[in-house]
Amino acid sequence: MEHNFWHRRWAKKETAFHQGQANLRLKTYWPTLELPAGTQVLVPLCGKSLDMVWLHAQGFAVTGVELSEVAVQAFFAERQLKPTVEKQGELVRYTAQAFEIFCGDLFALSPAAVSGIGAVYDRASLIAFPLDMRPSYVQHLARLCPANTRGLLISIEYPEEQMTGPPFSVCEAEVETLFADDFSLEYQAKFFSDGDLGHLGERGLKELTEKVYTLDRRS
């Protein structure tokens, strides 16, 4: 998507995609990764997600990447944290406690800047990209993740005639193809809903399937 699309969404507070609590699938499936305490977790397109707060509470260091300065500043303000802010290449790095968020274009983030990560969590990133951008995103994610990085991916599928993304529907076959070159991918579970879909229902969506995968970055 164009950068201005997301800047407008945050500026106008059109952020129904922001969840008011940590994601249930994260809480259920993250422990299965069996990561040591203190592992640094990369959260691409993190917004001001409470998932980062939950990860921190479990003993992990969190590195987010977010395009919107509004979202980054709101995250720290809502935690009553005053971050250190410094320019780092094309990005601006905000740090406070065990939280680190790079503000700017995800594709400008270098592997050197996140060389310490040992895990990745993607609930909102893959499904934010249209079809033609998803291969570039996964390739960049592979460059950012050192060998043996473990991860959790939550994707969604829905009848595309019902709604135009974002979030976009990404089928299981596409997920497998996108990650095949650099990651070992293991399907974990799916969750179907045709009930109250909140703001997505207001946009015409009548049914949705969440799919949960674990990832391992191959050497």
N, C-alpha and C positions, 0 to 999 in steps of 0.2 A: 504494500500500500504506500501511497505518497505520504511523506512525513507530515505534511500539513493536515492530512485527514486526522491523524492521532493528536496533533497539537490542538486542533479545533475541538476534538472530543473532550480533552482534558480542560481546555479553557472554558468550554460551555458547561462543564460538569456533566457531560453525557457519558457517564461511566457506570452504566448498569451492569457491565461485565465485572466490576469490582465486587468481590464476595465479602460479606460482612463477618465471615468467620473462616478459619483455616479449612481447606478442602478435605472432605471426608476420605477420598481415595488416597490422598497424601498420608493421612493419619494411619490408614489401614495398611498400605503397601510399602511405605518408606522403611519401616523396621525390617522388612524382608531382605533389604539390601545388606544388612548387617555391617554397617559402616562404623569404624571406630570414632569415638567422641573426638571432637575437634576437627573433623574432616571439613574442608572448605567446599561449599556447595555453590555452584554456578546456577543462577536463576535468570535466564534470558527473558527479555520483555517483561520485567517483573512488576511494572506499575508501582502501586503502594501495597502490594499483596500482603495479607496477614499470614500467608503461608510462610513468608520469611521470618515472621515473629515466631511461628510454631517451630520452625527448624532451629532457630536460635535457642528456644526454650529446651530443645532436646539435646543441646550441647554442641551444635554445629556452628561453624563460621559461615557467614552468608555473603556472597558476592552477586549482586544483581546488576543487570544492564537494562536501562530504560531510556527511551527517546525523550520523554516529556520531563522538563525541569519542574513543572507544576506537580507532577506525581512524586518525583524524588523529594522535593522540599516538603510536600505534605506527609510523606512517610516518616521523615525524621521529626517533623513538628508534632505529629500525632503520638510519637513516642516520647515527646518532650526531651529530645536529644539535639544538641547543637553540634553538627558535624564539622569536621575539618574539610575544607574545600580547596582543591588544587587542580590546576590544568594538567592533563596528561595526554599529550598528543592532540588528537582531534576531540577528545572526550574531557569531561570534567569529573573528577573522582571525589565522592563524598564518603567520609568515614566517621563512624562513631561506635564505640564499643566493638562488638564483633560483626557489625554491619558495614558493608562496603558496597556502594552503588556507583557504577559508571553511567554518567548521563550523556547521551548522544546516540549516534548510529551504531547499532550492534555490529555492523560489518566493519566498523573502524576499530573495533577492539582487537588488540594483538594477542597472540598466544603468550608472549612474554609477560603481559600485564596480569594474566591469570594462571601463571605456570604452577601455582600451588594447589589448584583445585583437584579434588579427588572424587567429586560427584556432580551430577547435573540434574536439575528438576525442571521439566517442561510441562506446564499445564496450559499455558496460554500463548506460547510462541509459535509452534508449528502451525496451529490452526488460525493464526493471525495473518499468515502469508497466503496470497493467491497462488494458484497452481504453478505459474511460471517462475515464482520466486522460491518455492519450497526446496528444489534441489540445491540452489546456492546457499540457502540457510543451513541445510544439513551438512553440506560440505564445509561451511565455515565453522559450524559447531564441532565437527570432527577435528579441525585444525586447533580449536581452542582446548579440546579435551586431551590431556596426556593419556598415554597407554594405561589401561586398566581402570580408567575412570568408570564408575558405576552410575546408573541413573534411573530415573522414573519418568515415563512419558505418559501423559493422559491426552488422548485424542477423542474426537467426536465424529459421528456419522449421522447424516440425516438426509431425507429426500430433498435434493437441491432445488426442485421446482417449487418447494414451499417457502424458501427464504434465500436471499442473497447474502453471502458473508461480507465481512467477518462477523463472528468466527466462521471459518470455512469447514465444510465436511471433508475429511481425509479418510478414505477407506483403508481397511487393513492391508489390502494388496499394495496400495501405494506406500504406506508406511514401511512395509517390508522391503520394497524396492529402494526407497530413499535411503534406508539405513544399512542396506546389505553390504556395501563396500567397506565400511569402516567399523561397524558395530555388530555385536551379537545381540539379537533382539529376541525377547521371550514374551509371548502373549500371556497375560495373567488373568484377566477377567473382563466381562462386559456388563453394562448396566443399562437396561432399556427403560425409557420413560415416555409415556404418552399422556401424562397428567399436566399439572401446572408447570409450564416451562418459563414462567416469569416474563422478563422483557423479550425473550426469544419468541414466546407464544404471542406476544403483542405484535411481533413482526410477521406472524403467519405460520410459525413452525408448530407442527402438531405432534411430532415424535422425534426422539433423539436417543442415540446410543452412545454411551461413553465406553471407551476401551482403554485398558490399562496395560502398559508394557514395561518391562525392565530392560535396561540397556547395559552393555559392557563394551567399552572402547577397546578394540583389538590392538595388539602391538604392531 
